[in-house]
Amino acid sequence: MWPTLLAGGVLLGLVWLLQSLRFLDFLINKGLGLLTFLNLTVLMVPMLLTIIVPLATLVGAIMACRRWQDDNELTAVLAAGISPWRVVAPIAAWGALASLGMGAIYLVALPKSTTAFKNLQTELRTQQGQLLLEEGTFNQLGNNLMIYLKQRVGPTAFEQLLVHDTRNAKAPVTWYAKRGAVQVDAQGQPRLVLEDGMRQEVAQGNVNVLEFGSYNLDISSQLTPAQTGKRPPEIEEWSMPELAARMHTSPPAQAAEYRAEWHKRLSWPWAPLALTWLACAWLMHVPHHRTSSVRGVVGAGVCGVVYMVALFGVLGPAQGGAVWALAAMWALPAATIGASLWVMAKRG
């Protein structure tokens, strides 16, 4: 248990840190709060666990089996007449428990966390508007609106703004404002409120200048429909009943993706148990005289990585509608467990 938890914690920390670097720019340059940043990155944890849990379980099984072998405990236990299956039972039970945890992640935690992550990401990028503008750069919104701000004084408040609007090509407009802020209207669309500035319009060779105390500038029209409209759910967000229903009502291409996701959530949780038996097949045997366990450790590790790569390798064809790939999702854990049991039975 402890090697599994230690390996899982280390892997999760490293991968989480690497993934969090993608959002570090939001925290440093775009005014994202620390708590919101942590909330955004923590929501990625269930997705990361789908890869880390099988690998951590493999590491834990390898460490346990290697300790039995290197300390000659396995030799003594088997010489005392204890069945090797009794020796393997606790390790197999730990692998089965890890598979149950993986099933809970795939069936419950992953869809909910993905929905929360995507909703928060969309809200930060569009609805709240606090990530739309970056200080010290020319922010291009669409093809016809450019906004420059000198300094950010809050998540949605700025100082010294310049806005150039060419939505009317015959009469381009430029705004200069000492202060500005992004607000959200009743429909949830962002708008830019300019304060204490000047509006300059060039039309038919004439320059019209107007000073203002406050001006509401619509910027939602420069956002794409995907940004301003309701975000369509991604395939990872659907529950199992919803996936099953859409397999029969969607066009063939989309139905294949839903079918692959449905089979993935049921077959991939078997990975920890399969990798546990794989480690036992390589290491749960009495070593020859002066034989190190390194060979078994390397063999189990390489086979475990190949197993995970094979899972991801068949996912693409399965999403494309290949029936053999769907069968391979189930055949990989079944074949791995069956081959490991055969090897152990032969040695026993």
NORWO-V560193 format. One record per backbone hydrogen bond with DSSP energy under -0.5 kcal/mol. CO is the residue of the C=O (numbers start at 0). NH is the residue of the N-H. E is the energy in kcal/mol with one decimal. If there is no record, write none. Layout:
CO	NH	E
CO	NH	E
This chain:
0	4	-2.7
1	5	-2.8
2	6	-2.6
3	7	-2.8
4	8	-2.5
5	9	-2.4
6	10	-2.7
7	11	-2.6
8	12	-2.3
9	13	-2.3
10	14	-2.7
11	15	-2.6
12	16	-2.1
13	17	-2.2
14	18	-2.6
15	19	-2.2
16	20	-1.2
18	21	-1.2
19	22	-1.4
20	23	-0.8
22	26	-1.1
23	27	-2.2
24	28	-2.3
24	29	-0.8
25	29	-0.6
25	31	-2.3
28	134	-0.8
32	36	-2.4
33	37	-2.6
34	38	-2.5
35	39	-2.5
36	40	-2.2
37	41	-2.7
38	42	-1.5
40	43	-1.2
41	44	-1.9
43	47	-1.9
44	48	-2.5
45	49	-1.0
47	50	-1.3
47	51	-2.1
48	52	-2.4
50	54	-1.2
51	55	-3.2
52	56	-2.5
53	57	-2.1
54	58	-2.3
55	59	-2.6
56	60	-2.4
57	61	-2.5
58	62	-2.6
59	63	-2.2
60	64	-2.6
61	65	-2.6
62	66	-2.0
63	67	-2.0
64	68	-2.0
65	69	-3.3
66	70	-2.0
67	72	-1.1
67	73	-2.0
68	71	-1.2
71	75	-1.6
72	76	-2.6
73	77	-2.4
74	78	-2.0
75	79	-1.4
76	81	-1.7
77	80	-1.4
82	85	-0.6
82	86	-1.3
83	87	-2.0
84	88	-1.4
85	89	-0.5
87	91	-2.7
88	92	-2.5
89	93	-2.0
90	94	-2.1
91	95	-2.4
92	96	-2.3
93	97	-2.1
94	98	-2.0
95	99	-2.0
96	100	-2.1
97	101	-2.2
98	102	-2.4
99	103	-2.1
100	104	-2.0
101	105	-2.7
102	106	-2.6
103	107	-2.0
103	108	-1.8
104	109	-3.7
107	111	-1.5
108	112	-2.9
109	113	-2.5
110	114	-1.9
111	115	-2.3
112	116	-2.6
113	117	-2.6
114	118	-2.4
115	119	-2.3
116	120	-2.5
117	121	-2.5
118	122	-2.4
119	123	-2.4
120	124	-1.9
121	125	-2.2
121	126	-0.9
122	127	-2.8
122	128	-0.6
123	130	-1.1
128	131	-1.2
133	136	-1.0
136	138	-0.9
136	148	-0.7
137	139	-0.7
138	140	-0.6
138	146	-2.6
139	141	-0.7
140	143	-0.5
140	144	-1.0
143	165	-3.0
144	140	-2.9
145	163	-2.7
146	138	-3.3
147	161	-2.8
148	135	-2.9
150	152	-0.5
150	158	-2.6
155	181	-2.2
156	152	-1.9
156	153	-1.2
157	179	-1.9
158	149	-1.0
158	150	-1.7
159	149	-2.3
160	176	-2.0
161	147	-3.2
162	164	-0.5
162	174	-2.9
163	145	-2.3
163	165	-0.5
164	172	-2.5
166	168	-0.8
167	170	-1.5
169	203	-0.6
171	201	-2.1
172	164	-3.5
173	199	-3.1
174	162	-2.4
175	197	-2.8
176	160	-2.7
177	159	-2.4
178	194	-2.6
179	157	-3.2
180	182	-0.5
180	192	-3.1
182	190	-2.6
184	187	-1.9
188	184	-2.4
189	218	-0.8
189	219	-0.7
190	182	-2.7
190	192	-0.6
191	193	-0.7
191	216	-3.6
192	180	-1.7
193	214	-2.7
194	177	-1.0
194	178	-1.7
195	177	-1.7
196	211	-2.3
197	175	-2.7
198	209	-2.6
199	173	-3.1
200	202	-0.6
200	207	-3.3
202	205	-1.8
205	202	-2.5
205	207	-0.6
206	208	-0.5
207	200	-2.8
209	198	-3.7
211	196	-1.9
212	195	-2.0
214	193	-3.3
214	216	-0.6
215	217	-0.5
216	191	-2.9
216	218	-0.5
218	221	-1.3
219	222	-1.4
223	226	-0.9
223	227	-2.4
224	228	-2.7
233	236	-1.8
233	237	-0.5
234	237	-0.8
238	242	-2.5
239	243	-2.4
240	244	-2.1
241	245	-2.3
242	246	-1.5
243	247	-0.6
244	247	-0.9
244	248	-0.7
245	249	-1.7
250	254	-3.0
251	255	-2.0
252	256	-1.2
253	257	-2.4
254	258	-2.4
255	259	-2.3
256	260	-2.3
257	261	-2.1
258	262	-2.4
259	263	-2.3
260	264	-2.0
261	265	-0.8
262	266	-2.3
263	267	-2.3
266	269	-1.3
267	270	-2.2
269	273	-2.3
270	274	-2.7
271	275	-1.9
272	276	-2.1
273	277	-1.8
274	278	-2.1
275	279	-2.0
276	280	-2.3
277	281	-1.4
278	282	-1.9
279	283	-2.6
282	284	-2.2
287	290	-1.8
289	291	-0.5
292	296	-2.3
293	297	-2.8
294	298	-2.5
295	299	-2.7
296	300	-2.5
297	301	-2.8
298	302	-2.4
299	303	-2.2
300	304	-2.2
301	305	-2.5
302	306	-2.2
303	307	-2.0
304	308	-2.5
305	309	-2.4
306	310	-1.8
307	311	-1.9
308	312	-2.1
309	313	-1.9
310	314	-0.8
311	315	-0.9
312	316	-0.7
313	317	-1.9
314	318	-2.3
315	319	-1.3
316	321	-2.5
317	320	-1.2
321	325	-1.2
322	326	-2.1
323	327	-2.1
324	328	-1.6
325	329	-0.9
326	330	-2.3
327	331	-2.3
328	332	-0.7
329	333	-1.5
330	334	-3.4
331	335	-2.3
332	336	-2.5
333	337	-2.6
334	338	-2.8
335	339	-2.1
336	340	-2.5
337	341	-2.1
338	342	-2.3
339	343	-2.3
340	344	-2.5
341	345	-2.3
342	346	-2.2
343	347	-2.7
